Amino acid sequence: MQYQAEIPYGAYWSTPFARWQGSFSHLHSIQFAAHVAKAELAARAIDASVFDYGALGFSVPQKHAFYGLPWLAALAGIPQIGGPTLMQACATGVRVLFTAAQEVQAGLASCALAITCDRTSNGPHLYYPDPKGPGGTGSHEDWVVENFGCDPQGGHAMLQTAENVAARHGIGTAEQHELVLRRESQYRQALADGSAFLKRFMTLPFQVPDAKFRKIAATLEGDEGLTHSTPAGLAGLKPVNAGGTVTYGGQTHPADGNAALIVTHPNKARELARDPNIAIRLLGFGQARVELAYMPEATVPAAARALQQAGKSLSQVDAVKTHNPFAVNDIYFSRQTGFDLAAMNNFGCSLVWGHPQAPMGTRSIIELIEELALRGGGIGLFSGCAAGDSAMAVVLEVVDRH
């Protein structure tokens, strides 16, 4: 299948990702995403009047988030558009892209902004009233920390899903650490020549605004708070869970940031593209859910369904990106599919640059597009797991339009 909706080449962006409690921790994620979108559209000379639809994705509520996409759009200088606000944990990026593509495909929109944001730092503390509770008291939760630590269906932490997959498939600590070193090496390719790869879609140096978006509070040269692992350093780490295999070095870290893509029909894509000769075509989407507490396994059936809709086999895929909150994810994916473990996630991945949930998948898709563009074109696959032992995947193609 080939969707009529396309992503104009270069009509996308991502902020750097900043580690938990880092340089973005004071910024309201929706206001920040709007601030960035307004600047990035101006930098590309894209007139806000071209948009007639938008879809916003986030997974951590912020004040006034009830107003969702319409509020963000107005802040970004696009007050004429409406659209949904979506939440699907770490699958939100693919879900937002799919929603925008469907709207264009159906002829209900001609040009859509697919935008994602999250701030895991300073997550909200929520109180749920319960008149029937003891003394009329209700229940409460720390949105980010408590949901990382407890799946309400099984009572287990997300970390346990990685341990379950590691135990089932015999994936040890040493193998996980070897992959971490490989993924960090691949990310360093993105930093070569003054971060040339990142600058294909990221404004660097990046000026961090203050909380009122009036002044510059700091400047980032790239992603903030990354770990630079060594074999000896990783070898000295103990598993987080007693008797387990996953160390702090073998998993990602919470982060903050935002990312966005434009989705439109082919004629408008040519107009908005940085290079009108390059076409980015959406070929297929897939969704899957696996058994309770085996979240890393979900990327494989999701990828298979996306490939099936695209009418492609994995042997035809030139580049693969994954959301890998745990090194276990990629090892399992490679074993099950046969795709070269060392060839996945070139130039970076969430294992290295962090886990801001909603924009994580969007940035991965953007990096996949740019990797294919550097290759001269080809077919790419992104698949990422999400809370609830689920996953979403997308297959796309970068080609010479002529």
C-alpha positions in Angstrom: 0.0 0.0 0.0 1.1 3.6 -0.6 -0.7 6.4 1.3 -1.5 9.6 -0.7 -0.1 11.5 2.3 3.6 12.4 2.2 6.1 14.1 4.5 7.8 17.0 2.6 11.6 16.4 2.8 13.0 18.7 5.5 9.6 19.8 6.8 10.2 18.4 10.3 12.3 19.2 13.3 13.3 18.1 16.8 14.7 19.9 19.7 17.7 18.4 21.5 16.6 16.1 24.2 17.5 17.2 27.7 17.9 14.8 30.6 15.4 14.6 33.5 15.6 17.8 35.6 17.9 19.4 33.0 17.7 22.5 30.9 14.1 22.0 29.8 12.7 21.1 33.2 11.2 24.6 33.7 9.3 24.8 30.4 5.7 24.0 29.9 5.9 21.3 27.3 2.9 22.5 25.1 4.0 26.1 25.2 7.6 25.1 24.5 6.5 22.9 21.5 4.5 25.9 20.1 7.5 28.2 20.6 9.8 25.9 18.7 7.2 25.2 15.9 6.8 28.9 15.3 10.5 29.4 14.9 11.1 26.3 12.8 8.3 27.2 10.4 9.8 30.6 10.0 13.2 29.2 9.4 11.7 27.1 6.5 9.7 30.0 5.1 6.5 27.9 5.6 3.5 30.1 5.8 1.1 29.1 8.7 -1.8 29.6 6.3 -1.0 26.3 4.6 -2.3 24.2 7.5 -5.9 23.1 7.9 -5.4 20.4 10.5 -3.2 19.4 13.4 -2.6 16.5 15.8 -0.9 16.8 19.1 0.6 14.0 21.1 1.8 14.0 24.7 1.8 11.6 27.6 2.5 13.8 30.6 -0.3 16.3 31.3 0.6 20.0 31.8 -1.6 22.9 33.0 -4.4 23.7 30.5 -3.6 20.6 28.5 -7.3 20.1 28.3 -7.2 22.6 25.4 -4.7 20.5 23.6 -4.0 21.0 19.9 -6.1 24.1 19.4 -4.2 25.9 22.1 -0.8 24.9 20.9 -1.7 25.9 17.3 -2.8 29.3 18.4 0.4 29.8 20.3 2.4 28.7 17.3 0.6 31.3 15.1 -1.7 28.8 13.4 -5.0 29.7 15.0 -7.2 28.4 12.2 -6.6 24.7 12.8 -8.2 22.2 15.1 -7.6 18.5 15.7 -7.2 15.8 18.3 -4.8 15.4 21.3 -3.5 11.9 21.5 -1.8 9.8 24.1 -0.4 6.4 23.6 2.7 6.4 25.8 5.8 5.8 23.7 3.8 4.8 20.6 2.4 8.4 20.5 4.8 9.6 17.8 3.6 6.9 15.3 0.0 7.4 16.4 0.1 11.1 15.7 1.8 10.6 12.3 -0.8 7.9 11.4 -3.7 10.2 12.4 -2.4 13.0 10.3 -1.9 10.7 7.3 -5.4 9.3 7.7 -6.9 12.8 7.6 -5.0 13.7 4.4 -5.8 10.3 2.9 -9.5 10.7 3.5 -9.5 14.2 1.9 -10.5 15.8 5.2 -7.3 17.8 5.3 -4.7 19.0 2.9 -1.8 19.9 5.2 -1.4 18.7 8.7 1.0 19.5 11.6 1.8 16.3 13.5 3.5 17.6 16.7 4.6 15.8 19.9 6.0 17.0 23.2 6.6 15.8 26.7 8.3 16.9 29.9 9.0 14.0 32.3 10.8 16.4 34.6 8.6 17.9 37.4 5.7 15.6 36.4 2.3 16.4 37.9 1.1 15.1 41.3 -2.6 14.3 40.8 -5.3 13.9 43.4 -8.5 11.9 42.6 -11.4 12.8 44.9 -13.4 9.9 46.4 -16.3 10.9 48.6 -16.6 7.2 49.7 -13.0 7.0 50.8 -11.9 7.0 54.5 -13.0 10.3 55.8 -13.9 11.5 52.3 -10.3 11.4 51.2 -9.3 10.4 47.7 -6.3 8.7 46.1 -3.3 10.3 44.4 -0.3 9.6 42.2 2.9 11.0 40.8 2.1 10.7 37.2 5.6 10.0 35.8 7.3 8.1 38.6 4.5 5.9 39.7 3.5 4.9 36.2 7.1 3.9 35.4 7.1 1.8 38.5 3.7 0.1 38.3 1.6 -1.4 35.5 -1.9 -1.4 37.1 -2.7 -4.6 35.2 0.1 -6.6 36.8 1.6 -4.4 39.5 5.1 -4.7 38.0 7.5 -2.0 36.9 8.5 -1.5 33.3 12.0 -2.7 34.1 10.4 -6.1 34.9 9.2 -6.5 31.3 12.8 -6.3 30.1 13.9 -8.8 32.7 11.1 -11.2 31.7 12.2 -11.1 28.1 15.8 -11.4 29.0 15.1 -14.5 31.1 12.8 -16.1 28.4 15.4 -15.6 25.6 18.7 -16.0 27.5 19.9 -12.4 27.1 22.6 -11.7 29.6 24.1 -8.5 31.1 27.4 -8.8 29.1 25.5 -9.0 25.8 23.4 -6.0 26.7 26.4 -3.9 27.7 28.2 -4.8 24.4 25.1 -3.4 22.5 25.2 -0.2 24.6 28.7 0.4 23.5 27.7 -0.1 19.9 24.7 2.2 20.1 26.8 5.0 21.7 29.4 4.6 18.9 26.6 5.0 16.3 25.4 8.1 18.0 28.9 9.6 17.8 28.5 9.4 14.1 25.7 12.0 14.4 28.2 14.3 16.3 30.9 14.1 13.6 31.7 17.3 11.6 30.2 19.6 14.2 27.0 17.5 14.6 26.3 17.6 10.9 23.7 14.8 11.0 21.8 16.4 13.8 21.8 19.8 12.1 19.9 18.3 9.2 16.8 18.5 11.3 17.8 20.2 14.6 18.6 23.9 15.2 22.0 24.0 16.9 23.2 25.7 19.0 19.8 25.6 20.6 18.6 28.6 22.6 16.7 27.6 25.6 14.0 30.1 26.6 13.1 31.1 30.1 9.7 30.0 31.5 8.0 33.1 30.1 9.5 32.7 26.6 10.9 36.2 26.7 14.7 35.7 27.3 17.3 33.1 26.6 18.1 31.1 29.7 20.8 28.8 28.3 22.3 27.5 25.1 22.7 23.8 24.2 25.2 22.5 21.7 23.2 19.2 21.4 21.5 16.6 23.5 22.0 17.1 27.2 23.1 14.7 29.9 24.2 11.7 27.9 26.3 8.9 29.3 29.7 8.1 27.8 30.1 4.4 28.7 33.3 2.4 28.8 33.6 -1.4 29.0 35.1 -1.2 32.4 32.5 1.2 33.7 29.6 -1.0 32.5 31.2 -4.1 33.8 31.3 -2.6 37.3 27.5 -2.0 37.3 25.2 -4.4 39.1 21.7 -5.3 37.9 19.0 -3.0 39.2 16.9 -5.9 40.4 18.6 -8.6 42.5 19.1 -11.7 40.4 18.3 -9.7 37.2 20.4 -8.7 34.2 19.5 -5.1 33.4 21.8 -2.5 34.8 21.3 1.3 34.8 23.8 1.3 31.9 21.6 -1.1 29.9 18.5 1.2 29.9 17.5 4.7 28.8 16.8 7.7 30.9 13.8 10.1 31.2 14.1 13.2 29.2 12.3 16.4 27.9 11.8 17.7 24.4 9.6 18.0 21.4 9.5 17.1 17.7 7.1 17.6 14.7 6.5 16.6 11.1 4.3 18.1 8.4 2.0 15.7 6.4 0.4 16.7 3.2 -0.5 15.6 -0.3 2.2 15.1 -3.0 1.8 18.4 -4.8 2.0 20.4 -1.6 4.9 18.2 -0.4 6.9 19.3 -3.4 6.2 23.0 -2.6 7.2 22.7 1.1 10.2 20.4 0.7 13.8 21.5 1.2 14.6 19.5 -1.9 11.5 19.0 -4.1 13.2 16.1 -5.9 13.0 13.9 -2.8 9.7 12.2 -1.9 9.0 10.6 1.5 6.1 8.2 1.0 4.3 6.4 3.8 3.8 2.7 3.0 2.4 1.0 6.0 1.5 1.1 9.7 1.2 -1.7 12.3 0.1 -2.1 15.9 0.5 -5.0 18.2 0.1 -6.1 21.8 1.8 -9.1 23.5 1.2 -10.9 26.7 1.3 -9.2 30.1 4.7 -8.0 31.2 6.7 -8.8 28.0 6.6 -5.3 26.5 10.0 -5.5 24.5 8.5 -8.4 22.4 5.7 -6.2 20.9 8.0 -4.4 18.4 8.3 -7.6 16.3 4.6 -8.2 15.5 4.0 -4.5 15.1 6.8 -4.3 12.5 5.5 -7.4 10.8 2.0 -5.8 10.4 3.5 -2.6 9.1 5.5 -4.5 6.5 2.5 -6.5 5.5 0.4 -3.4 4.9 3.4 -2.0 2.9 3.7 -5.1 0.9 7.3 -5.4 1.8 9.6 -8.0 3.5 12.3 -7.1 6.0 14.8 -8.2 3.4 13.8 -5.2 1.3 14.3 -2.7 4.2 17.5 -0.6 4.1 17.4 1.0 7.5 15.7 0.1 10.8 15.2 2.3 13.9 13.7 1.2 17.1 12.6 2.6 20.4 14.9 0.7 22.8 14.2 1.7 26.4 16.3 -1.4 27.2 19.2 -2.9 25.3 17.1 -6.1 25.6 14.7 -4.7 23.0 17.1 -4.6 20.1 18.7 -8.0 20.9 15.3 -9.6 20.9 14.3 -7.8 17.7 17.4 -8.9 15.9 17.2 -12.5 17.0 13.5 -12.8 15.9 13.8 -11.0 12.6 17.4 -11.7 11.5 18.1 -8.0 10.9 21.7 -7.2 11.7 21.9 -6.0 15.3 24.9 -3.8 14.6 23.2 -2.1 11.6 20.1 -1.0 13.4 19.8 2.5 14.9 22.5 4.3 13.0 23.2 7.8 14.2 21.3 7.5 17.4 18.3 6.0 19.3 16.4 6.5 22.5 18.7 4.1 24.4 21.3 6.9 24.1 19.5 10.2 23.8 16.7 9.5 26.2 13.0 8.9 26.7 10.7 11.9 26.5 7.9 9.4 25.4 5.7 11.2 22.9 8.4 13.0 20.8 10.8 10.0 21.0 9.1 8.2 18.1 8.8 11.3 16.0 12.5 12.0 16.3 13.3 8.4 15.5 11.2 8.7 12.3 13.0 11.9 11.3 16.4 10.3 11.8 15.3 7.3 9.8 14.3 9.7 6.9 17.7 11.5 7.0 19.6 8.2 7.2 17.8 7.0 4.0 18.4 10.4 2.3 22.1 10.0 3.0 22.0 6.6 1.4 20.4 8.0 -1.7 17.0 6.6 -0.8 15.5 3.4 0.3 12.9 1.8 2.6 12.9 2.3 6.3 11.2 0.8 9.3 10.6 2.2 12.7 9.1 0.1 15.5 8.7 1.1 19.1 7.2 -0.5 22.2 4.9 1.3 24.6 3.2 0.8 28.0 0.6 -1.9 28.1 2.9 -4.4 26.3 2.0 -2.7 23.0 3.9 -1.2 20.1 3.4 0.7 16.8 5.5 0.6 13.7 5.7 2.5 10.4 7.3 1.7 7.0 8.2 4.6 4.7 10.2 5.1 1.6 12.6 7.9 0.5 12.8 8.1 -3.3 13.7 10.4 -6.1 10.4 11.9 -7.1 11.3 11.6 -10.8 
